Amino acid sequence: MSLLWPRAARSKLAAAQRAVLRTRHARLALQEAHARVLEAGNVAVAGGGASGGAGRAKRALASRRLRRLSLLSAELRHFVGAVESHVGGEVHGHAMHALNARLRARDDSYSSSSGGDGSNSSSSSGNPGAVRPRDLYELRDAFVAHASDAHAACLLSPRDASLLRAVDRTLQLALDFRAAMRRSTPETLLTDAPLYAAAQGVHARFTVAAREACARLRDAARDVGGALGGVDPRRAAALLRQLDYNGYYLSSAEVA
């Protein structure tokens, strides 16, 4: 195994796996936080029978805070979900397809020998193709290239450091949001002023981080020649489409 997986390649794969798990952890944290916000909203609706001016004012305040917290939850979940989907797709999809292409030559001869219907008496799944690597060194090179692909897909290359910092700040803010929602019970969550202020702070920092990440991705997507370095233009454009499909963050960044 040490011959097939050099230490540098193993380190890259381990770092990519940690990155995938980190985004998944942030998504699960946001699921919990969102569930607590919804529960607080249900409690507020169930206990909304108080009459009088004070009761109406309390319900109006709870309703405004519920909308704001729901908006923050939705924005965070969209951003983190897009990052997780993109990274997972690149690592388990594009990088794995590239590895398979390095390991096996495509062989479509089985389709002609089976009458064109894709079936084959020797294998119901078709001929996977001839093995490409001719010796242990070429096999090792294929695995090393796969480790580099997975590492780059997770934005772990040194040239992607500025983008990764913006994304990591967003993932940390997801955990901060969950921590804030955990500090209060559903009965008091919408009336807890310090908690609401903390959530507003999370929202402000998230907006800055999201704008920075999208601006960096826009520049990388336009850099077809690679003069700026950083994220691959194809990958940058694909991730930007998922994160800012309607141009909200980039347009707000230009206004700011």
Rosetta silent file (secondary structure, phi, psi, omega in degrees, C-alpha in Angstrom):
SEQUENCE: MSLLWPRAARSKLAAAQRAVLRTRHARLALQEAHARVLEAGNVAVAGGGASGGAGRAKRALASRRLRRLSLLSAELRHFVGAVESHVGGEVHGHAMHALNARLRARDDSYSSSSGGDGSNSSSSSGNPGAVRPRDLYELRDAFVAHASDAHAACLLSPRDASLLRAVDRTLQLALDFRAAMRRSTPETLLTDAPLYAAAQGVHARFTVAAREACARLRDAARDVGGALGGVDPRRAAALLRQLDYNGYYLSSAEVA
SCORE:     score description
SCORE:     0.000 S_00000001
   1 L     0.000  -34.339  179.115    0.000    0.000    0.000 S_00000001
   2 L   -66.686  -27.000  176.472    2.875    2.402    0.680 S_00000001
   3 L   -74.339  -41.879 -178.667    4.020    1.844   -2.906 S_00000001
   4 L   -75.864  -34.175 -176.959    0.563    2.503   -4.382 S_00000001
   5 L  -121.521   90.081  175.426   -0.280    5.360   -2.011 S_00000001
   6 L   -58.939  159.842 -175.785    2.706    7.626   -1.286 S_00000001
   7 H   -57.740  -40.897 -179.366    2.500    9.630    1.912 S_00000001
   8 H   -63.027  -39.780  179.371    1.661   12.865    0.092 S_00000001
   9 H   -67.454  -41.144  178.382   -1.224   11.197   -1.750 S_00000001
  10 H   -64.016  -37.838  178.449   -2.588    9.675    1.449 S_00000001
  11 H   -65.228  -39.510  178.977   -2.400   13.064    3.159 S_00000001
  12 H   -65.698  -43.393  179.429   -4.324   14.692    0.308 S_00000001
  13 H   -64.542  -39.842  178.537   -7.052   12.047    0.388 S_00000001
  14 H   -63.940  -41.379  178.568   -7.361   12.353    4.172 S_00000001
  15 H   -65.358  -38.807  177.546   -7.661   16.142    3.896 S_00000001
  16 H   -65.019  -40.767  178.669  -10.330   15.783    1.191 S_00000001
  17 H   -64.120  -40.482  177.449  -12.291   13.349    3.354 S_00000001
  18 H   -63.115  -38.690  179.752  -12.142   15.763    6.296 S_00000001
  19 H   -64.573  -42.653  178.209  -13.401   18.562    4.047 S_00000001
  20 H   -63.111  -44.138  179.854  -16.360   16.471    2.876 S_00000001
  21 H   -66.713  -33.017  179.759  -17.219   15.506    6.448 S_00000001
  22 H   -65.418  -43.590  178.659  -16.911   19.134    7.588 S_00000001
  23 H   -66.662  -37.506  178.193  -19.509   20.323    5.076 S_00000001
  24 H   -65.355  -40.526  178.429  -21.801   17.429    6.018 S_00000001
  25 H   -62.110  -41.748  178.636  -21.436   18.281    9.697 S_00000001
  26 H   -64.251  -40.166  178.676  -22.370   21.913    8.986 S_00000001
  27 H   -63.388  -43.573  179.495  -25.442   20.820    7.019 S_00000001
  28 H   -66.232  -34.981  176.552  -26.625   18.561    9.838 S_00000001
  29 H   -63.176  -40.232  179.626  -26.053   21.366   12.345 S_00000001
  30 H   -69.688  -32.699  175.081  -28.263   23.645   10.272 S_00000001
  31 H   -60.148  -43.933  179.000  -30.980   20.996   10.112 S_00000001
  32 H   -64.647  -45.178 -179.157  -31.052   20.953   13.895 S_00000001
  33 H   -62.303  -41.885  179.473  -31.055   24.755   14.133 S_00000001
  34 H   -64.110  -39.974  178.425  -33.862   25.032   11.572 S_00000001
  35 H   -62.449  -37.383  179.021  -35.937   22.459   13.459 S_00000001
  36 H   -68.583  -37.302  176.705  -35.559   24.512   16.654 S_00000001
  37 H   -64.127  -44.454  178.909  -36.689   27.669   14.850 S_00000001
  38 H   -62.854  -41.141  178.951  -39.755   25.871   13.502 S_00000001
  39 H   -62.879  -41.013  177.624  -40.550   24.465   16.940 S_00000001
  40 H   -62.612  -39.120  177.394  -40.326   27.948   18.442 S_00000001
  41 H   -64.061  -40.672  177.727  -42.717   29.198   15.766 S_00000001
  42 H   -64.346  -38.776  178.033  -45.200   26.430   16.555 S_00000001
  43 H   -64.087  -42.000 -179.236  -45.018   27.270   20.261 S_00000001
  44 H   -64.508  -38.846  178.492  -45.643   30.942   19.515 S_00000001
  45 H   -67.376  -42.614 -179.054  -48.687   30.105   17.386 S_00000001
  46 H   -66.109  -32.706 -178.619  -50.078   27.742   20.008 S_00000001
  47 L   -99.350   22.579 -175.787  -49.640   30.306   22.763 S_00000001
  48 L   -89.258   22.506 -177.564  -50.951   33.244   20.779 S_00000001
  49 L   -84.650   -4.178 -178.222  -54.276   33.495   22.576 S_00000001
  50 L   -65.135  135.400 -178.213  -53.242   36.402   24.783 S_00000001
  51 L  -103.833  174.391  178.627  -55.459   39.437   24.180 S_00000001
  52 H    91.399  170.536 -177.892  -54.881   43.120   24.638 S_00000001
  53 H   -63.126  -40.241 -179.260  -52.242   45.487   23.342 S_00000001
  54 H   -64.121  -41.627  179.651  -49.396   43.768   25.165 S_00000001
  55 H   -64.671  -41.025  179.158  -50.373   40.380   23.748 S_00000001
  56 H   -66.928  -40.251  179.162  -50.579   41.723   20.181 S_00000001
  57 H   -64.472  -39.703  179.414  -47.234   43.459   20.497 S_00000001
  58 H   -65.370  -41.707  178.734  -45.633   40.275   21.797 S_00000001
  59 H   -66.140  -39.284  179.416  -47.053   38.235   18.940 S_00000001
  60 H   -64.672  -41.194  178.260  -45.903   40.802   16.375 S_00000001
  61 H   -63.485  -45.165  179.302  -42.385   40.791   17.826 S_00000001
  62 H   -62.900  -37.945 -179.801  -42.263   36.984   17.800 S_00000001
  63 H   -66.181  -41.697  179.134  -43.535   36.928   14.213 S_00000001
  64 H   -64.628  -44.429 -179.441  -40.854   39.369   13.019 S_00000001
  65 H   -67.198  -36.057  178.031  -38.085   37.462   14.737 S_00000001
  66 H   -62.882  -41.969  178.515  -39.379   34.166   13.397 S_00000001
  67 H   -63.840  -43.154 -179.321  -39.236   35.501    9.845 S_00000001
  68 H   -65.432  -43.641  179.506  -35.708   36.819   10.312 S_00000001
  69 H   -67.591  -36.362  177.752  -34.436   33.608   11.867 S_00000001
  70 H   -66.217  -38.203  178.043  -36.136   31.546    9.157 S_00000001
  71 H   -64.416  -46.455  178.649  -34.494   33.707    6.491 S_00000001
  72 H   -60.949  -43.539  179.106  -31.061   33.270    8.043 S_00000001
  73 H   -60.355  -43.384 -178.897  -31.614   29.535    8.347 S_00000001
  74 H   -65.416  -41.993 -179.931  -32.683   29.287    4.697 S_00000001
  75 H   -64.591  -45.343  179.356  -29.680   31.293    3.451 S_00000001
  76 H   -63.282  -43.554 -177.660  -27.199   29.268    5.464 S_00000001
  77 H   -66.566  -36.731  177.363  -28.757   25.957    4.440 S_00000001
  78 H   -64.095  -47.473 -176.088  -28.714   26.936    0.762 S_00000001
  79 H   -63.691  -51.704 -177.637  -25.059   28.000    0.864 S_00000001
  80 H   -65.078  -40.094  178.671  -23.793   25.007    2.845 S_00000001
  81 H   -62.850  -38.443  178.625  -25.956   22.594    0.840 S_00000001
  82 H   -66.407  -41.812  178.346  -24.573   23.970   -2.432 S_00000001
  83 H   -63.389  -45.664 -179.417  -20.987   23.606   -1.221 S_00000001
  84 H   -62.612  -43.361 -179.403  -21.623   20.060   -0.011 S_00000001
  85 H   -63.801  -42.718 -178.703  -23.361   19.082   -3.249 S_00000001
  86 H   -67.376  -49.306 -178.327  -20.618   20.540   -5.415 S_00000001
  87 H   -62.689  -45.426  178.911  -17.712   19.098   -3.438 S_00000001
  88 H   -61.239  -41.238  178.980  -19.382   15.699   -3.145 S_00000001
  89 H   -65.450  -38.948  179.399  -20.176   15.653   -6.848 S_00000001
  90 H   -68.695  -43.295 -176.452  -16.618   16.581   -7.788 S_00000001
  91 H   -72.866  -50.000 -174.785  -14.996   14.046   -5.433 S_00000001
  92 H   -88.442  -14.235  179.469  -17.367   11.113   -5.912 S_00000001
  93 H  -105.723  -77.778 -174.715  -18.338   11.935   -9.485 S_00000001
  94 H   -59.928  -48.701 -178.036  -15.780   13.744  -11.627 S_00000001
  95 H   -64.728  -37.811  179.454  -12.679   12.550   -9.750 S_00000001
  96 H   -70.110  -38.400  176.629  -13.913    8.939   -9.664 S_00000001
  97 H   -62.931  -40.291  178.604  -14.755    8.967  -13.383 S_00000001
  98 H   -64.423  -39.484  177.531  -11.278   10.286  -14.105 S_00000001
  99 H   -63.717  -44.970  178.987   -9.761    7.509  -11.987 S_00000001
 100 H   -60.121  -38.217  179.263  -11.813    4.873  -13.794 S_00000001
 101 H   -66.703  -33.217  178.552  -10.645    6.301  -17.127 S_00000001
 102 H   -74.182  -27.230 -176.028   -7.027    6.032  -15.986 S_00000001
 103 H   -88.300  -30.293 -175.827   -7.499    2.433  -14.840 S_00000001
 104 E  -137.228  138.458  174.477   -9.460    1.051  -17.775 S_00000001
 105 L   -81.113  138.459  179.907   -9.635    1.738  -21.480 S_00000001
 106 L   -67.807  135.232 -178.099  -13.157    2.107  -22.779 S_00000001
 107 L  -132.952  106.890 -179.565  -14.249   -0.936  -24.775 S_00000001
 108 L  -100.264   11.217 -175.786  -17.501   -0.729  -26.734 S_00000001
 109 H   -67.350  -23.202 -177.554  -16.892   -3.887  -28.769 S_00000001
 110 H   -65.818  -28.159 -176.613  -19.324   -5.847  -26.604 S_00000001
 111 H   -68.523  -36.112 -179.772  -22.268   -3.829  -27.946 S_00000001
 112 H   -74.768  -34.289 -178.204  -21.603   -4.907  -31.556 S_00000001
 113 H   -76.708  -11.722 -178.986  -21.012   -8.538  -30.622 S_00000001
 114 L  -103.912   10.986  177.619  -24.291   -8.675  -28.721 S_00000001
 115 L    88.291   10.178  175.309  -26.442   -7.491  -31.579 S_00000001
 116 L    85.386    0.892 -178.335  -26.476   -3.839  -30.512 S_00000001
 117 L   -95.424    4.672  177.218  -28.847   -4.260  -27.574 S_00000001
 118 L    82.300   -1.789 -179.724  -26.137   -3.790  -24.945 S_00000001
 119 L   -94.128  157.907 -179.594  -26.457   -7.335  -23.609 S_00000001
 120 L  -151.437  134.933 -176.160  -23.617   -9.809  -23.452 S_00000001
 121 L   -68.077  -25.301 -177.383  -23.638  -13.482  -22.533 S_00000001
 122 L   -85.932  -22.277 -178.018  -20.388  -13.197  -20.599 S_00000001
 123 L  -156.662  122.877 -179.843  -21.379  -10.186  -18.482 S_00000001
 124 L   -70.192  -19.554 -178.405  -24.757   -8.601  -17.834 S_00000001
 125 L   -97.379    1.415  179.364  -23.048   -5.279  -17.025 S_00000001
 126 L    89.061  167.430 -179.973  -20.992   -5.132  -20.226 S_00000001
 127 L   -79.256  119.550 -177.694  -17.258   -5.217  -20.840 S_00000001
 128 L   -74.090   -8.655  179.488  -15.549   -2.721  -18.536 S_00000001
 129 L   102.061  164.806 -178.657  -12.591   -2.398  -20.890 S_00000001
 130 L   -76.883  151.788  178.204   -8.937   -3.408  -20.821 S_00000001
 131 E   -70.291  130.546 -178.444   -6.704   -2.479  -17.919 S_00000001
 132 L   -80.340  -53.688 -175.323   -4.648    0.619  -18.743 S_00000001
 133 L   -59.407  133.651 -178.517   -1.725    0.535  -16.266 S_00000001
 134 L   -96.106  -15.064  178.358    1.047   -1.699  -17.549 S_00000001
 135 L  -155.359  179.687 -176.885    3.009   -1.886  -14.307 S_00000001
 136 H   -63.499  -31.840 -178.383    2.937   -0.882  -10.657 S_00000001
 137 H   -67.959  -42.345  178.044    4.372    2.553  -11.388 S_00000001
 138 H   -68.499  -34.522  176.420    1.566    3.497  -13.758 S_00000001
 139 H   -64.539  -42.487  177.667   -0.976    2.171  -11.278 S_00000001
 140 H   -62.446  -42.341  179.906    0.568    4.337   -8.581 S_00000001
 141 H   -60.365  -36.818  178.498    0.491    7.357  -10.891 S_00000001
 142 H   -64.372  -42.692 -179.985   -3.244    6.833  -11.439 S_00000001
 143 H   -69.946  -37.181  177.992   -3.934    6.796   -7.698 S_00000001
 144 H   -64.660  -41.487  178.300   -1.704    9.826   -7.081 S_00000001
 145 H   -64.040  -37.692  177.990   -3.555   11.764   -9.782 S_00000001
 146 H   -64.169  -41.766  178.230   -6.874   10.787   -8.172 S_00000001
 147 H   -61.783  -39.982  178.377   -5.690   12.074   -4.794 S_00000001
 148 H   -66.837  -39.217  177.616   -4.726   15.374   -6.394 S_00000001
 149 H   -61.943  -47.205 -179.363   -8.116   15.635   -8.128 S_00000001
 150 H   -64.482  -39.918  179.513  -10.013   15.043   -4.866 S_00000001
 151 H   -62.105  -46.072  179.899   -7.758   17.478   -3.012 S_00000001
 152 H   -68.253  -35.195  179.855   -8.335   20.229   -5.585 S_00000001
 153 H   -62.341  -28.373  179.701  -12.090   19.550   -5.687 S_00000001
 154 L   -90.754   11.972  177.414  -12.262   20.391   -1.981 S_00000001
 155 L    62.746   34.763 -175.122  -10.507   23.757   -2.583 S_00000001
 156 L   -98.410   -2.126  177.818   -7.483   22.584   -0.605 S_00000001
 157 L   -69.650  146.289  179.803   -4.779   23.681   -3.028 S_00000001
 158 H   -53.779  -33.638 -178.828   -2.635   26.565   -1.732 S_00000001
 159 H   -68.836  -17.661 -179.801   -3.799   28.726   -4.645 S_00000001
 160 H   -97.999   14.667 -171.702   -7.413   28.377   -3.415 S_00000001
 161 H   -60.093  -41.774 -177.077   -6.621   29.560    0.119 S_00000001
 162 H   -65.782  -40.567  177.781   -8.588   32.834   -0.068 S_00000001
 163 H   -67.337  -42.343 -179.118  -11.725   31.110   -1.330 S_00000001
 164 H   -62.590  -36.759  177.989  -11.407   28.307    1.197 S_00000001
 165 H   -62.145  -41.274  178.584  -11.171   30.817    4.041 S_00000001
 166 H   -65.663  -41.748  179.145  -14.455   32.405    2.967 S_00000001
 167 H   -66.990  -42.657 -179.764  -16.157   29.015    2.694 S_00000001
 168 H   -63.512  -36.194  176.818  -14.764   27.856    6.043 S_00000001
 169 H   -62.295  -37.926  178.297  -16.063   31.011    7.720 S_00000001
 170 H   -66.086  -41.555  178.666  -19.517   30.171    6.404 S_00000001
 171 H   -63.893  -39.067  177.749  -19.302   26.616    7.735 S_00000001
 172 H   -67.022  -36.495  178.281  -18.255   27.951   11.139 S_00000001
 173 H   -65.193  -32.084  175.100  -21.150   30.422   11.102 S_00000001
 174 H   -61.738  -41.890  177.821  -23.502   27.488   10.559 S_00000001
 175 H   -69.211  -36.097  177.533  -22.186   25.948   13.774 S_00000001
 176 H   -64.374  -38.898  179.377  -22.431   29.330   15.532 S_00000001
 177 H   -64.345  -43.845  177.178  -26.074   29.620   14.481 S_00000001
 178 H   -62.164  -42.755  179.513  -26.853   26.195   15.896 S_00000001
 179 H   -59.712  -39.662  178.332  -25.059   27.079   19.135 S_00000001
 180 H   -65.359  -42.289 -179.342  -27.191   30.227   19.433 S_00000001
 181 H   -67.477  -25.155  179.392  -30.415   28.294   18.851 S_00000001
 182 H   -77.078  -15.658 -173.850  -29.381   25.793   21.519 S_00000001
 183 L   -77.960   -5.873 -177.190  -29.044   28.504   24.150 S_00000001
 184 L  -138.681  155.132  176.665  -32.783   28.931   24.561 S_00000001
 185 L   -81.305  160.248  177.794  -35.861   26.755   24.842 S_00000001
 186 L   -56.718  -30.795 -178.566  -38.558   26.854   22.141 S_00000001
 187 L   -69.615  -28.136 -175.882  -40.809   28.734   24.579 S_00000001
 188 L  -115.637   -0.910 -173.371  -38.318   31.611   24.994 S_00000001
 189 H   -60.416  -40.338 -175.443  -36.328   31.487   21.758 S_00000001
 190 H   -84.674   -5.376  178.150  -38.317   34.235   20.017 S_00000001
 191 H  -115.025    3.732 -179.523  -38.320   36.543   23.050 S_00000001
 192 L   -86.239  102.284 -175.602  -34.650   36.145   23.992 S_00000001
 193 H   -64.190  -46.481  178.545  -33.114   39.503   23.001 S_00000001
 194 H   -60.698  -38.742  178.748  -29.412   38.519   23.455 S_00000001
 195 H   -63.876  -43.724 -179.300  -29.956   35.356   21.407 S_00000001
 196 H   -64.387  -38.952  177.838  -31.650   37.317   18.622 S_00000001
 197 H   -63.673  -40.217  177.566  -28.804   39.849   18.611 S_00000001
 198 H   -62.830  -41.144  178.838  -26.287   37.001   18.322 S_00000001
 199 H   -65.052  -38.159  176.946  -28.231   35.569   15.373 S_00000001
 200 H   -63.711  -37.667  176.101  -28.250   38.967   13.680 S_00000001
 201 H   -63.730  -40.476  176.297  -24.490   39.107   14.095 S_00000001
 202 H   -60.415  -42.440 -178.643  -24.176   35.680   12.474 S_00000001
 203 H   -62.743  -43.033 -179.285  -26.304   36.909    9.565 S_00000001
 204 H   -64.153  -43.776 -179.789  -24.132   39.983    9.022 S_00000001
 205 H   -68.857  -34.884  178.036  -20.903   37.965    9.026 S_00000001
 206 H   -64.381  -42.604 -179.654  -22.422   35.348    6.740 S_00000001
 207 H   -59.958  -42.261  178.496  -23.403   37.978    4.170 S_00000001
 208 H   -63.552  -46.117 -178.929  -19.833   39.301    4.065 S_00000001
 209 H   -65.107  -40.458 -179.542  -18.348   35.807    3.714 S_00000001
 210 H   -66.092  -41.807  177.540  -20.846   34.790    1.008 S_00000001
 211 H   -62.200  -42.679 -179.458  -20.161   37.937   -1.025 S_00000001
 212 H   -63.090  -44.486 -179.504  -16.419   37.363   -0.776 S_00000001
 213 H   -63.217  -43.827 -177.998  -16.704   33.740   -1.868 S_00000001
 214 H   -68.738  -37.717  177.463  -18.942   34.561   -4.837 S_00000001
 215 H   -64.258  -40.582  178.401  -16.718   37.438   -5.966 S_00000001
 216 H   -64.575  -41.305  178.994  -13.689   35.148   -5.834 S_00000001
 217 H   -66.495  -38.827  178.144  -15.525   32.478   -7.828 S_00000001
 218 H   -61.396  -45.241  179.533  -16.643   35.036  -10.431 S_00000001
 219 H   -63.440  -41.163 -179.702  -13.067   36.183  -10.984 S_00000001
 220 H   -67.478  -37.946 -179.377  -11.843   32.587  -11.227 S_00000001
 221 H   -66.036  -31.146  178.998  -14.623   31.627  -13.663 S_00000001
 222 H   -81.304  -16.073 -174.869  -13.621   34.484  -15.974 S_00000001
 223 L   -86.041   66.797 -173.914   -9.933   33.579  -15.790 S_00000001
 224 L   -62.417  -35.609 -178.747  -10.057   31.072  -18.637 S_00000001
 225 L   -78.649   -9.692  178.191   -6.331   31.284  -19.268 S_00000001
 226 L    78.521   19.869 -176.921   -5.474   30.629  -15.662 S_00000001
 227 L   -66.574  -31.826 -178.032   -3.410   33.794  -15.244 S_00000001
 228 L   -82.025  -16.299 -173.112   -4.800   34.425  -11.751 S_00000001
 229 L    73.836 -173.211  177.055   -4.289   30.881  -10.551 S_00000001
 230 L    91.238 -151.916 -172.970   -6.757   29.415   -8.098 S_00000001
 231 L   -61.028  141.654  175.036   -9.905   27.472   -8.787 S_00000001
 232 L   -58.195  134.140 -177.338  -10.314   25.827  -12.167 S_00000001
 233 H   -54.609  -41.068  179.030  -12.623   28.059  -14.291 S_00000001
 234 H   -62.153  -45.879 -179.086  -15.032   25.193  -15.006 S_00000001
 235 H   -67.155  -39.451  179.704  -15.268   24.290  -11.341 S_00000001
 236 H   -63.591  -44.139 -179.683  -15.555   27.926  -10.270 S_00000001
 237 H   -64.691  -40.444 -179.373  -18.401   28.608  -12.697 S_00000001
 238 H   -65.080  -43.677  179.895  -20.282   25.484  -11.630 S_00000001
 239 H   -68.333  -37.983  178.915  -20.008   26.304   -7.927 S_00000001
 240 H   -63.731  -38.895  178.094  -20.967   29.946   -8.499 S_00000001
 241 H   -61.121  -35.904  179.909  -24.123   28.863  -10.359 S_00000001
 242 H   -76.022  -40.279 -176.246  -25.142   26.805   -7.338 S_00000001
 243 H   -75.692  -41.028 -172.338  -24.282   29.398   -4.708 S_00000001
 244 L  -131.484   58.783 -173.359  -25.580   32.518   -6.442 S_00000001
 245 L   -63.239  -26.265 -179.196  -27.978   31.286   -9.094 S_00000001
 246 L  -108.451    8.571  177.727  -29.952   34.571   -9.106 S_00000001
 247 L    73.350   16.546 -175.286  -27.010   36.951   -8.666 S_00000001
 248 H   -64.096  -49.733 -175.393  -28.137   38.078   -5.226 S_00000001
 249 H   -69.910  -40.026 -179.647  -24.756   38.057   -3.462 S_00000001
 250 H   -68.938  -40.706  178.753  -22.796   39.535   -6.363 S_00000001
 251 H   -66.564  -39.247  178.717  -25.334   42.295   -6.976 S_00000001
 252 H   -69.404  -31.625  177.415  -25.484   43.174   -3.280 S_00000001
 253 H   -66.749  -38.428  179.604  -21.667   43.202   -3.154 S_00000001
 254 H   -68.446  -37.204  177.429  -21.539   45.730   -5.996 S_00000001
 255 H   -65.886  -41.968 -179.750  -24.095   47.934   -4.265 S_00000001
 256 L   -65.981    0.000    0.000  -22.155   47.717   -0.985 S_00000001
